Amino acid sequence: MDEIRKRSRPGRTPSAPGRTSRPRQAEVARAAGVSQATVSLVLGGKKQGAAISEETRRKVLEAAGALGYVPDPAARRLAAARNDLLGVFSFTATFPTDVQHSYYPFLVGVEQEAAARGYDLVLFTGSSSGGAGAAGPDALSRVRLADGCLFLGRHAPAEELGRLVADGFPAVHIGRRDELDGLAWVGADYVSAAACVVAHLAHLGHRRIVLVREDDEAPASTDRERGFLAGLAEAGLDAGSSAVFRTADPAGDLTAARLRDWVDAGVTAFVAEETDTGGAWRALCGAAREAGFEAPRDVSLALLGSPPPDLSHERVPTGFDIPRPELGAAAVRLLAALVAGEEAGEPLVACTFRTGETSGPPPAAPA
């Protein structure tokens, strides 16, 4: 994940006739061509605003005037009431407190970095009843009790997060979320890591490789697929539609018969994505066992991430490790900067390639 990315998309004209909602800081930022943090500094009268040039200050004030921006007095009171608390909100069904949970290492990094910076943490566990979206349109409003909040989870309510960002509330997502306008995020470089796994398999001699992934548009999944396809293209291998198998039901769709058909057609290596449930990897391993295939003797298997904790006793898969504690610490650094009203960015964190025990040269063709 080379930098924290904040993307701006062309928006509607806030002062258009018939508008009923007041302009937000995000709209002022787009109109002035500056970051929302800069708008917050200029309009909030914070000390850090002294470092902003007069030209930038003028553009922000002119944009605010043209749009009819009026600061939210409640938000200003909250912003002034700094209490050195950072929130952590997970969009999983239950908050990950088990050390075996894949999110737990993120929290370790978050806690260590927050303590080093003098912040206490507030864990928002309302999602334990079925996810943040189940609580209605104000599901995330309680996070405003903190000075800023970290969010993590494969699927997040875009509208709710967008409302927080538009109101100028400091928010950082752990994992790429550049589809949400103005939301800061930190993440791992899944694209480069996935391409590296493909390069390893190609170097071993595999010419037909298939990726198994869940059928959704989670950014972590799309990044892994991008890297996989880029790795195929770089190795001169087929990167067409047949190279990716998307399924909403890995356990039901990835059968032993389907795996045998692929192998009969010349596929010698299979790659699965890591998800919260590990569904794709579980289904791939189960289908291989049922088909009587042993890795790497009959086929090579690779995992774009780490295996679920309950499968950690099995052979170590070829793939890469995600630096979860480092990502948690990077997210705290970025959030602390946003709380202070400073411009900040964090680079994408590189993943570590894992040779593993499930890949080898493709089996020799029968004589």
C-alpha positions, 0 to 999 in steps of 0.5 A: 500500500506507496502512500496514503491516498486521498482522492478527490472526485468532481462534486456537485455545485454545493450552492446549486438552487434547491440545496437543503444541506449546508456545505461541508469542509470536504466541498470547500477543500475541493473548491479551493484545491487543498486538503481537508486538513488545511481547510480545518486549520484555516477555518478553525483558527488553530495554532498550526494554521500559522504555517499556511501561506497567505495565498492558501488561506485566501483561496480557502476563505474565498471558497468558503464564502462562495459556498456559504460554508458555516462551521458546525458549532457542535463540531467545533466544541468537540474539536476543541475538547481534545482528551487524548483519546483515539477510537478503534472501530472494527466492522467485523461481526465481533470485535477481534480480541482473540489472539488467534484472530487475523486482526489482533496483530493490527491492534497490537501495533495500534496499542504500542504506537498509541501508548508511545504517543501518549494516547489512550484507546477507546474500543467501539464494540457496537458492531458485535451485534451484527456489524456497524451497518445493523445499527442504522444511519447513526451507527458511527456517531458514537466514535465522536467521543474520541479525538479521532478514530481508526477503522478496520474491516473488509466491508465498511459503510461508505455513507457513514464514513463519508459523513464523518470525513465531510464533517472534518472528523479525523478518521483513518482506515487500516486497509486501502479505501481510496474509493471513499472520497477524502478518507485517509488510509494505510495499507500493505502493498498487495499488488507487488506482493501478489506479483512476486508470488506469481514470479516465483511460480513462473520461475519454477516452470508453471505456465498455467496458473489460476487465482481463486478469489471471492466474488466481491469488490473489497479493495484488498481483493482487487489489489491482490488480483491486480498483482496476480494479473500483472505477475502473469503478464510480466512472465509472459503467461495467459492473463485472460479471464480464465486465469481468475475464478471468482465465486461467492461460495468457495466451499460449494463451487470449488469442487474436486471435479472442477480442480481435476478439470483444470489440471487436465487442461494443463493448470499446474498451480493454484493461488488463493486470496486471504480473507477474514474467513479464509474461505478461498484457501480452505476450499482450495485445500479441501478440493485438492485433498478430495481430488487426491492431489498432494502439494507440491507433488501433483499441483502447487498451491500458494496463498496471497496472505497468511493461513487462518490460525486454525490451519497453522498446523498444516504445511506452510503455504507459499505466499506472503506475510502481511506486516499487521503490527506495522500497519497498526502503528502507521495508522496511529501515526497518521491519525495523530497527525490528522488530530493535530491538524497536520499534513501527513502521509504514510507509505505503503508497507511492503509484505514479506515473501514466504517460500513455504512448502506447497510449491515446486516445479510442475509434475513431469508430463507422462511419457 
